[in-house]
Amino acid sequence: MPNDKKKVTASDVVIERDKNKKEQMYNKYVKDMTPKHNIFANICKAFLVGGIICTIGQGLTNLYKSWGQEKN
């Protein structure tokens, strides 16, 4: 099996013959390839995007009201 510090490639996994080593290599490959998420950054981005969407909606509502369109 390749050194733990070396990244495992898909071709390394495919050419491995030993079933146990292949499974370990595959799991390491998946772990290496899975993106790491920053939850705090994702929450901040969601808050900002949601705020922008609400601001645009409120701006359109105010614009339509200024043009004389009222709620029915």
PAVOPA-975064 format. One record per atom (N, C-alpha, C): x, y, z. Coordinates in pm, whole numbers, padded with zeros to 5 digits, always signed. Layout:
<nodes>
XYZ...
</nodes>
This chain:
<nodes>
+00085-00119+00000+00000+00000+00000+00089+00124+00000+00050+00228-00071+00129+00349-00075+00141+00412+00063+00245+00489+00080+00268+00563+00204+00146+00650+00234+00108+00664+00363-00010+00743+00401+00003+00889+00360+00126+00940+00348+00144+01079+00312+00126+01102+00162+00143+00996+00083+00125+01006-00062-00024+00998-00095-00067+01084-00185-00207+01077-00226-00229+00954-00311-00338+00887-00286-00375+00768-00363-00453+00814-00485-00418+00761-00601-00491+00796-00722-00588+00683-00757-00683+00716-00842-00780+00615-00884-00711+00499-00955-00607+00528-01031-00536+00420-01100-00465+00329-01001-00414+00384-00889-00354+00301-00784-00456+00201-00730-00576+00249-00708-00682+00163-00653-00719+00055-00754-00731+00093-00880-00774-00002-00984-00673-00114-01003-00544-00082-00999-00443-00185-01028-00409-00273-00908-00453-00236-00789-00424-00317-00670-00501-00449-00678-00431-00560-00649-00491-00693-00657-00545-00742-00524-00477-00708-00415-00518-00754-00282-00647-00681-00241-00750-00759-00212-00882-00702-00184-00879-00610-00062-00812-00651+00046-00808-00569+00167-00732-00439+00144-00617-00449+00078-00539-00329+00047-00617-00237-00046-00688-00298-00142-00767-00219-00237-00876-00141-00163-00941-00207-00067-01045-00139+00010-00987-00025+00093-00871-00049+00156-00806+00056+00234-00764+00172+00144-00709+00140+00029-00667+00245-00065-00787+00325-00115-00897+00254-00142-01018+00321-00190-01070+00417-00083-01074+00370+00042-01123+00456+00151-01034+00579+00167-00903+00562+00156-00812+00676+00165-00833+00770+00046-00853+00713-00073-00878+00794-00192-01004+00880-00173-01111+00817-00124-01236+00890-00102-01216+00999+00002-01144+00968+00109-01119+01067+00214-01039+01184+00159-00938+01156+00076-00857+01262+00017-00935+01348-00081-01026+01288-00155-01100+01360-00259-01224+01433-00208-01274+01396-00091-01394+01459-00037-01360+01601+00009-01434+01701-00039-01402+01839+00000-01429+01862+00149-01345+01944+00208-01362+01981+00348-01449+02106+00353-01551+02106+00437-01644+02217+00444-01620+02300+00570-01629+02431+00554-01618+02522+00666-01760+02568+00699-01816+02512+00805-01957+02536+00837-01982+02684+00868-01892+02748+00942-01911+02889+00975-01916+02974+00848-01826+02949+00754-01825+03025+00629-01953+02999+00549-01999+02874+00547-02123+02842+00476-02243+02914+00537-02247+02923+00670-02358+02993+00738-02354+03141+00702-02235+03201+00704-02222+03343+00670-02266+03369+00525-02222+03283+00434-02260+03299+00293-02411+03286+00275-02472+03189+00343-02617+03170+00333-02691+03292+00386-02642+03347+00497-02704+03466+00557-02695+03584+00460-02578+03604+00400-02560+03716+00308-02644+03699+00181-02645+03580+00123-02723+03557+00002-02873+03574+00032-02917+03520+00144-03058+03536+00182-03094+03682+00203-03004+03758+00266-03027+03901+00286-03035+03977+00156-02948+03941+00062-02950+04006-00069-03080+03976-00142-03124+03852-00137-03251+03815-00203-03368+03893-00141-03372+03902-00009-03480+03976+00058-03474+04124+00026-03353+04180+00018-03338+04322-00016-03389+04349-00157-03355+04262-00251-03405+04279-00389-03557+04271-00391-03613+04174-00320-03759+04161-00314-03826+04283-00254-03767+04334-00146-03824+04454-00082-03811+04574-00175-03699+04583-00247-03681+04693-00342-03784+04688-00453-03812+04569-00505-03915+04556-00609-04053+04592-00555-04082+04548-00432-04211+04582-00371-04225+04733-00359-04121+04799-00310-04126+04945-00296-04139+05014-00432-04070+04962-00533-04078+05020-00667-04220+05009-00722-04280+04891-00710-04416+04871-00761-04517+04958-00686-04496+04973-00555-04587+05060-00478-04574+05205-00524-04452+05246-00556-04434+05386-00602-04497+05408-00739-04513+05302-00815-04579+05311-00945-04731+05300-00933-04781+05283-00811-04925+05279-00790-04983+05140-00776-04902+05038-00778-04950+04901-00764-04965+04872-00614-05086+04847-00571-05113+04816-00431-05153+04670-00419-05142+04616-00297-05186+04478-00273-05337+04469-00288-05384+04360-00344-05529+04337-00359-05579+04244-00257
</nodes>
